[in-house]
Amino acid sequence: MASPGIDRLRGRIHEVGLRSTGPRLAVLRRLERARTPVSHADIVNDLAPRGFDRATIYRNLIDLTEAGLASRTDLGDHVWRFELRKRERAGEAEHPHFMCTDCGTVACLPGVSIRIRSSPGSPRAVRRRHVDIQLKGRCDRCA
């Protein structure tokens, strides 16, 4: 018998037109547990001992991202990080992230508001506010 949490995740997967497979559920569940964006390597470290291979995990991360259930961002260190998109944020811009320049820790900043004002000649993505906001500096531990 499936738990209510698994049934809810299955429902979300079906809503976007994907099949609810074991690897896809495992990846989505791992994203749901994450408090910050996680890399492919982070997920592999957690799921490989359960028999999931790197390629399957990556393929499912891409499928979930393309379906709008997850988002993917590069914070400038050439590492894609993934996080679950919340239903209530589906139509809103993504929240900004903070990355420590010393230790590499990444933190979500859902309560931070940043105002973007475009000027003549700004790229269309800026005018439409389809941009990622990333803040870098030293975290409290490293400061």
Rosetta constraint file for C-alpha pairs under 8 A:
AtomPair CA 2 CA 6 HARMONIC 6.18 0.50
AtomPair CA 2 CA 7 HARMONIC 6.49 0.50
AtomPair CA 3 CA 7 HARMONIC 6.32 0.50
AtomPair CA 4 CA 8 HARMONIC 6.12 0.50
AtomPair CA 5 CA 9 HARMONIC 6.31 0.50
AtomPair CA 6 CA 10 HARMONIC 6.07 0.50
AtomPair CA 6 CA 25 HARMONIC 7.61 0.50
AtomPair CA 7 CA 11 HARMONIC 6.14 0.50
AtomPair CA 8 CA 12 HARMONIC 6.37 0.50
AtomPair CA 9 CA 13 HARMONIC 6.25 0.50
AtomPair CA 9 CA 25 HARMONIC 6.95 0.50
AtomPair CA 9 CA 28 HARMONIC 7.37 0.50
AtomPair CA 9 CA 29 HARMONIC 7.49 0.50
AtomPair CA 10 CA 14 HARMONIC 6.18 0.50
AtomPair CA 10 CA 20 HARMONIC 5.76 0.50
AtomPair CA 10 CA 25 HARMONIC 7.08 0.50
AtomPair CA 11 CA 15 HARMONIC 6.05 0.50
AtomPair CA 12 CA 16 HARMONIC 6.75 0.50
AtomPair CA 12 CA 69 HARMONIC 7.92 0.50
AtomPair CA 13 CA 17 HARMONIC 6.73 0.50
AtomPair CA 13 CA 18 HARMONIC 5.54 0.50
AtomPair CA 13 CA 19 HARMONIC 6.77 0.50
AtomPair CA 13 CA 20 HARMONIC 6.06 0.50
AtomPair CA 13 CA 69 HARMONIC 7.91 0.50
AtomPair CA 14 CA 18 HARMONIC 5.38 0.50
AtomPair CA 14 CA 19 HARMONIC 6.29 0.50
AtomPair CA 14 CA 20 HARMONIC 6.71 0.50
AtomPair CA 16 CA 67 HARMONIC 6.02 0.50
AtomPair CA 16 CA 68 HARMONIC 7.78 0.50
AtomPair CA 17 CA 67 HARMONIC 7.95 0.50
AtomPair CA 18 CA 67 HARMONIC 7.93 0.50
AtomPair CA 20 CA 24 HARMONIC 6.42 0.50
AtomPair CA 20 CA 25 HARMONIC 6.52 0.50
AtomPair CA 21 CA 25 HARMONIC 6.12 0.50
AtomPair CA 22 CA 26 HARMONIC 6.16 0.50
AtomPair CA 23 CA 27 HARMONIC 6.16 0.50
AtomPair CA 23 CA 52 HARMONIC 6.83 0.50
AtomPair CA 23 CA 56 HARMONIC 7.22 0.50
AtomPair CA 23 CA 57 HARMONIC 6.93 0.50
AtomPair CA 23 CA 60 HARMONIC 7.35 0.50
AtomPair CA 24 CA 28 HARMONIC 6.11 0.50
AtomPair CA 24 CA 57 HARMONIC 7.75 0.50
AtomPair CA 24 CA 60 HARMONIC 5.68 0.50
AtomPair CA 25 CA 29 HARMONIC 5.91 0.50
AtomPair CA 26 CA 30 HARMONIC 6.13 0.50
AtomPair CA 26 CA 47 HARMONIC 7.62 0.50
AtomPair CA 27 CA 31 HARMONIC 6.25 0.50
AtomPair CA 27 CA 43 HARMONIC 7.36 0.50
AtomPair CA 27 CA 57 HARMONIC 6.77 0.50
AtomPair CA 27 CA 60 HARMONIC 7.10 0.50
AtomPair CA 27 CA 61 HARMONIC 7.10 0.50
AtomPair CA 28 CA 32 HARMONIC 6.15 0.50
AtomPair CA 28 CA 64 HARMONIC 7.86 0.50
AtomPair CA 28 CA 84 HARMONIC 7.40 0.50
AtomPair CA 29 CA 33 HARMONIC 6.40 0.50
AtomPair CA 30 CA 34 HARMONIC 6.43 0.50
AtomPair CA 30 CA 43 HARMONIC 7.11 0.50
AtomPair CA 31 CA 38 HARMONIC 7.59 0.50
AtomPair CA 31 CA 82 HARMONIC 7.47 0.50
AtomPair CA 31 CA 83 HARMONIC 5.69 0.50
AtomPair CA 31 CA 84 HARMONIC 5.44 0.50
AtomPair CA 32 CA 83 HARMONIC 7.74 0.50
AtomPair CA 32 CA 84 HARMONIC 5.93 0.50
AtomPair CA 34 CA 38 HARMONIC 7.09 0.50
AtomPair CA 34 CA 83 HARMONIC 7.42 0.50
AtomPair CA 35 CA 108 HARMONIC 7.97 0.50
AtomPair CA 36 CA 83 HARMONIC 7.10 0.50
AtomPair CA 36 CA 106 HARMONIC 6.64 0.50
AtomPair CA 36 CA 107 HARMONIC 5.76 0.50
AtomPair CA 36 CA 108 HARMONIC 5.91 0.50
AtomPair CA 37 CA 81 HARMONIC 5.30 0.50
AtomPair CA 37 CA 82 HARMONIC 5.09 0.50
AtomPair CA 37 CA 83 HARMONIC 4.81 0.50
AtomPair CA 37 CA 106 HARMONIC 7.20 0.50
AtomPair CA 37 CA 107 HARMONIC 7.71 0.50
AtomPair CA 37 CA 108 HARMONIC 7.56 0.50
AtomPair CA 38 CA 42 HARMONIC 6.00 0.50
AtomPair CA 38 CA 43 HARMONIC 7.07 0.50
AtomPair CA 38 CA 81 HARMONIC 4.90 0.50
AtomPair CA 38 CA 82 HARMONIC 5.27 0.50
AtomPair CA 38 CA 83 HARMONIC 6.54 0.50
AtomPair CA 39 CA 43 HARMONIC 6.55 0.50
AtomPair CA 39 CA 79 HARMONIC 6.87 0.50
AtomPair CA 39 CA 80 HARMONIC 5.92 0.50
AtomPair CA 39 CA 81 HARMONIC 4.34 0.50
AtomPair CA 39 CA 82 HARMONIC 6.12 0.50
AtomPair CA 40 CA 44 HARMONIC 6.14 0.50
AtomPair CA 40 CA 57 HARMONIC 7.53 0.50
AtomPair CA 40 CA 58 HARMONIC 6.55 0.50
AtomPair CA 40 CA 61 HARMONIC 7.97 0.50
AtomPair CA 40 CA 80 HARMONIC 7.32 0.50
AtomPair CA 40 CA 81 HARMONIC 6.99 0.50
AtomPair CA 40 CA 82 HARMONIC 7.66 0.50
AtomPair CA 41 CA 45 HARMONIC 6.11 0.50
AtomPair CA 42 CA 46 HARMONIC 6.58 0.50
AtomPair CA 43 CA 47 HARMONIC 6.04 0.50
AtomPair CA 43 CA 57 HARMONIC 7.67 0.50
AtomPair CA 44 CA 48 HARMONIC 5.28 0.50
AtomPair CA 44 CA 52 HARMONIC 7.66 0.50
AtomPair CA 44 CA 53 HARMONIC 7.35 0.50
AtomPair CA 44 CA 54 HARMONIC 6.04 0.50
AtomPair CA 44 CA 57 HARMONIC 6.97 0.50
AtomPair CA 45 CA 49 HARMONIC 7.49 0.50
AtomPair CA 46 CA 50 HARMONIC 7.98 0.50
AtomPair CA 47 CA 51 HARMONIC 6.90 0.50
AtomPair CA 47 CA 52 HARMONIC 5.73 0.50
AtomPair CA 47 CA 53 HARMONIC 7.98 0.50
AtomPair CA 48 CA 52 HARMONIC 4.77 0.50
AtomPair CA 48 CA 53 HARMONIC 5.86 0.50
AtomPair CA 48 CA 54 HARMONIC 7.45 0.50
AtomPair CA 52 CA 56 HARMONIC 6.79 0.50
AtomPair CA 52 CA 57 HARMONIC 6.84 0.50
AtomPair CA 53 CA 57 HARMONIC 6.35 0.50
AtomPair CA 54 CA 58 HARMONIC 6.15 0.50
AtomPair CA 55 CA 59 HARMONIC 6.03 0.50
AtomPair CA 56 CA 60 HARMONIC 6.17 0.50
AtomPair CA 57 CA 61 HARMONIC 6.20 0.50
AtomPair CA 58 CA 62 HARMONIC 6.30 0.50
AtomPair CA 59 CA 63 HARMONIC 6.20 0.50
AtomPair CA 60 CA 64 HARMONIC 6.01 0.50
AtomPair CA 61 CA 65 HARMONIC 6.11 0.50
AtomPair CA 61 CA 70 HARMONIC 7.63 0.50
AtomPair CA 61 CA 82 HARMONIC 7.61 0.50
AtomPair CA 62 CA 66 HARMONIC 6.06 0.50
AtomPair CA 63 CA 67 HARMONIC 6.10 0.50
AtomPair CA 64 CA 68 HARMONIC 6.29 0.50
AtomPair CA 64 CA 69 HARMONIC 5.26 0.50
AtomPair CA 64 CA 70 HARMONIC 5.51 0.50
AtomPair CA 65 CA 69 HARMONIC 5.80 0.50
AtomPair CA 65 CA 70 HARMONIC 4.47 0.50
AtomPair CA 65 CA 71 HARMONIC 5.35 0.50
AtomPair CA 65 CA 72 HARMONIC 6.75 0.50
AtomPair CA 66 CA 70 HARMONIC 7.84 0.50
AtomPair CA 68 CA 85 HARMONIC 7.30 0.50
AtomPair CA 69 CA 84 HARMONIC 6.11 0.50
AtomPair CA 69 CA 85 HARMONIC 5.39 0.50
AtomPair CA 69 CA 86 HARMONIC 7.83 0.50
AtomPair CA 70 CA 82 HARMONIC 6.52 0.50
AtomPair CA 70 CA 83 HARMONIC 5.42 0.50
AtomPair CA 70 CA 84 HARMONIC 4.36 0.50
AtomPair CA 70 CA 85 HARMONIC 4.97 0.50
AtomPair CA 71 CA 82 HARMONIC 5.56 0.50
AtomPair CA 71 CA 83 HARMONIC 5.48 0.50
AtomPair CA 71 CA 84 HARMONIC 6.42 0.50
AtomPair CA 71 CA 85 HARMONIC 6.31 0.50
AtomPair CA 72 CA 80 HARMONIC 6.23 0.50
AtomPair CA 72 CA 81 HARMONIC 5.48 0.50
AtomPair CA 72 CA 82 HARMONIC 4.50 0.50
AtomPair CA 72 CA 83 HARMONIC 6.69 0.50
AtomPair CA 73 CA 80 HARMONIC 5.52 0.50
AtomPair CA 73 CA 81 HARMONIC 5.35 0.50
AtomPair CA 73 CA 82 HARMONIC 6.56 0.50
AtomPair CA 73 CA 132 HARMONIC 7.72 0.50
AtomPair CA 74 CA 78 HARMONIC 5.98 0.50
AtomPair CA 74 CA 79 HARMONIC 5.69 0.50
AtomPair CA 74 CA 80 HARMONIC 4.83 0.50
AtomPair CA 74 CA 81 HARMONIC 6.26 0.50
AtomPair CA 75 CA 79 HARMONIC 7.30 0.50
AtomPair CA 75 CA 80 HARMONIC 7.77 0.50
AtomPair CA 75 CA 99 HARMONIC 7.21 0.50
AtomPair CA 75 CA 134 HARMONIC 6.54 0.50
AtomPair CA 85 CA 89 HARMONIC 6.84 0.50
AtomPair CA 85 CA 90 HARMONIC 6.92 0.50
AtomPair CA 86 CA 90 HARMONIC 6.56 0.50
AtomPair CA 89 CA 93 HARMONIC 7.39 0.50
AtomPair CA 89 CA 94 HARMONIC 7.45 0.50
AtomPair CA 93 CA 129 HARMONIC 7.48 0.50
AtomPair CA 93 CA 130 HARMONIC 7.21 0.50
AtomPair CA 94 CA 132 HARMONIC 7.12 0.50
AtomPair CA 95 CA 108 HARMONIC 7.10 0.50
AtomPair CA 95 CA 109 HARMONIC 6.14 0.50
AtomPair CA 95 CA 110 HARMONIC 5.08 0.50
AtomPair CA 95 CA 111 HARMONIC 7.93 0.50
AtomPair CA 95 CA 112 HARMONIC 7.56 0.50
AtomPair CA 95 CA 133 HARMONIC 7.39 0.50
AtomPair CA 96 CA 108 HARMONIC 6.45 0.50
AtomPair CA 96 CA 109 HARMONIC 5.40 0.50
AtomPair CA 96 CA 110 HARMONIC 6.75 0.50
AtomPair CA 96 CA 112 HARMONIC 7.19 0.50
AtomPair CA 96 CA 132 HARMONIC 6.85 0.50
AtomPair CA 96 CA 133 HARMONIC 4.77 0.50
AtomPair CA 96 CA 134 HARMONIC 5.56 0.50
AtomPair CA 96 CA 135 HARMONIC 7.29 0.50
AtomPair CA 97 CA 106 HARMONIC 6.86 0.50
AtomPair CA 97 CA 107 HARMONIC 5.67 0.50
AtomPair CA 97 CA 108 HARMONIC 4.68 0.50
AtomPair CA 97 CA 109 HARMONIC 5.45 0.50
AtomPair CA 97 CA 133 HARMONIC 6.69 0.50
AtomPair CA 97 CA 134 HARMONIC 5.03 0.50
AtomPair CA 97 CA 135 HARMONIC 6.09 0.50
AtomPair CA 98 CA 106 HARMONIC 5.67 0.50
AtomPair CA 98 CA 107 HARMONIC 5.15 0.50
AtomPair CA 98 CA 108 HARMONIC 6.45 0.50
AtomPair CA 98 CA 109 HARMONIC 6.95 0.50
AtomPair CA 98 CA 134 HARMONIC 5.95 0.50
AtomPair CA 98 CA 135 HARMONIC 4.65 0.50
AtomPair CA 98 CA 136 HARMONIC 5.55 0.50
AtomPair CA 98 CA 137 HARMONIC 7.55 0.50
AtomPair CA 99 CA 104 HARMONIC 5.94 0.50
AtomPair CA 99 CA 105 HARMONIC 5.64 0.50
AtomPair CA 99 CA 106 HARMONIC 4.51 0.50
AtomPair CA 99 CA 107 HARMONIC 6.49 0.50
AtomPair CA 99 CA 134 HARMONIC 7.55 0.50
AtomPair CA 99 CA 135 HARMONIC 6.37 0.50
AtomPair CA 99 CA 136 HARMONIC 4.91 0.50
AtomPair CA 99 CA 137 HARMONIC 6.59 0.50
AtomPair CA 99 CA 138 HARMONIC 7.78 0.50
AtomPair CA 99 CA 139 HARMONIC 7.78 0.50
AtomPair CA 100 CA 104 HARMONIC 4.86 0.50
AtomPair CA 100 CA 105 HARMONIC 5.31 0.50
AtomPair CA 100 CA 106 HARMONIC 6.61 0.50
AtomPair CA 100 CA 136 HARMONIC 5.86 0.50
AtomPair CA 100 CA 137 HARMONIC 5.19 0.50
AtomPair CA 100 CA 138 HARMONIC 4.73 0.50
AtomPair CA 100 CA 139 HARMONIC 5.26 0.50
AtomPair CA 101 CA 136 HARMONIC 6.24 0.50
AtomPair CA 101 CA 137 HARMONIC 5.41 0.50
AtomPair CA 101 CA 138 HARMONIC 5.65 0.50
AtomPair CA 102 CA 138 HARMONIC 6.28 0.50
AtomPair CA 102 CA 142 HARMONIC 6.73 0.50
AtomPair CA 103 CA 142 HARMONIC 7.31 0.50
AtomPair CA 105 CA 139 HARMONIC 7.81 0.50
AtomPair CA 116 CA 126 HARMONIC 7.73 0.50
AtomPair CA 116 CA 129 HARMONIC 7.43 0.50
AtomPair CA 117 CA 127 HARMONIC 7.76 0.50
AtomPair CA 118 CA 122 HARMONIC 5.90 0.50
AtomPair CA 118 CA 126 HARMONIC 6.33 0.50
AtomPair CA 118 CA 127 HARMONIC 5.49 0.50
AtomPair CA 122 CA 126 HARMONIC 6.32 0.50
AtomPair CA 122 CA 127 HARMONIC 6.64 0.50
AtomPair CA 123 CA 127 HARMONIC 6.57 0.50
AtomPair CA 124 CA 128 HARMONIC 6.10 0.50
AtomPair CA 125 CA 129 HARMONIC 5.78 0.50
AtomPair CA 125 CA 130 HARMONIC 4.94 0.50
AtomPair CA 125 CA 131 HARMONIC 6.30 0.50
AtomPair CA 126 CA 130 HARMONIC 6.19 0.50
AtomPair CA 126 CA 131 HARMONIC 6.33 0.50
AtomPair CA 138 CA 142 HARMONIC 5.83 0.50
AtomPair CA 138 CA 143 HARMONIC 5.49 0.50
AtomPair CA 139 CA 143 HARMONIC 5.95 0.50
